[in-house]
Amino acid sequence: MKTDREELEALLYQTRLRIEENQKEEMLSRLNKDLEFIEDLFDVNVDNIPPLYHVIELPEYLREDKEGETLDNETIMNLCRSGEYGYIVVPAVPAALENSEHQAKKIKK
C-alpha cells in the first residue's frame, strides 16, 4: 500500500496539521515506509502463538469492593460549589466547546 500527495493533503486537512511545503515530500516518504512496515506485519505467521495480554506478569492491585456508608444527596449538594436539580454543575471545558456542534455551525456560516 502506498499513499500519494493528494492523500497526504487530505490527511493533513483532517488532522488540522500544517507543515511547510518543503517537508511534505519527506513526510510522504516516511509515511510510505511506515505503511510498508505495517503491510509486512500482516505476513507474519502467528498461528501457533498464544495471545499476549501483558509482557510482564503483574499482580492485580485491585481492592475488594465493600459496601459501606455513603453521603446522602443533600449533604453532597451542600458541599459542592454549585448544583442544580440534584446534580453538580461544573465549568465548561474549553476544548469540548471547540468541537461542539455550536462551533461547527458557526464555522459553516
For each residue, the residues with C-beta under 8 A, 3 or more apart:
1: 35 36 38 39
2: 32 35
3: 7 8 11 28 31 32 35
4: 7 8 28
5: 8 9 24 28
6: 9 10
7: 3 4 10 11
8: 3 4 5 11 12 24 27 28 31
9: 5 6 12 13
10: 6 7 13 14
11: 3 7 8 14 15 17
12: 8 9 15 17 18 19
13: 9 10 16
14: 10 11
15: 11 12
16: 13
17: 11 12
18: 12
19: 12 23 24 27
20: 23 24
21: 24
22: 25
23: 19 20 26 27
24: 5 8 19 20 21 27 28
25: 22 28 29
26: 23 29 30
27: 8 19 23 24 30 31
28: 3 4 5 8 24 25 31 32
29: 25 26 32 33
30: 26 27 33 34
31: 3 8 27 28 34 35
32: 2 3 28 29 35 36
33: 29 30 36 37
34: 30 31 37 38
35: 1 2 3 31 32 38 39
36: 1 32 33 39 40
37: 33 34 40 41
38: 1 34 35 41 42
39: 1 35 36 42 43
40: 36 37 43 44
41: 37 38 44
42: 38 39
43: 39 40
44: 40 41
45:
46: 49
47:
48:
49: 46 52
50:
51:
52: 49 55
53:
54: 57 58
55: 52
56:
57: 54
58: 54
59:
60:
61:
62:
63:
64:
65:
66:
67:
68:
69:
70:
71: 75 76 79
72: 75 76
73: 76 77 86
74: 77 78
75: 71 72 78 79
76: 71 72 73 79 80 88
77: 73 74 80 83 86 88
78: 74 75
79: 71 75 76
80: 76 77 83 88 89
81:
82: 88 89
83: 77 80 86 87 88 89
84: 87 89
85:
86: 73 77 83
87: 83 84
88: 76 77 80 82 83
89: 80 82 83 84
90:
91:
92: 96 97
93: 96 97
94: 97 98
95: 98 99
96: 92 93 99 100
97: 92 93 94 100 102 103
98: 94 95 103
99: 95 96 103 104
100: 96 97 103 104
101: 104 105
102: 97 105 106
103: 97 98 99 100 106 107
104: 99 100 101 107 108
105: 101 102 108 109
106: 102 103 109
107: 103 104
108: 104 105
109: 105 106
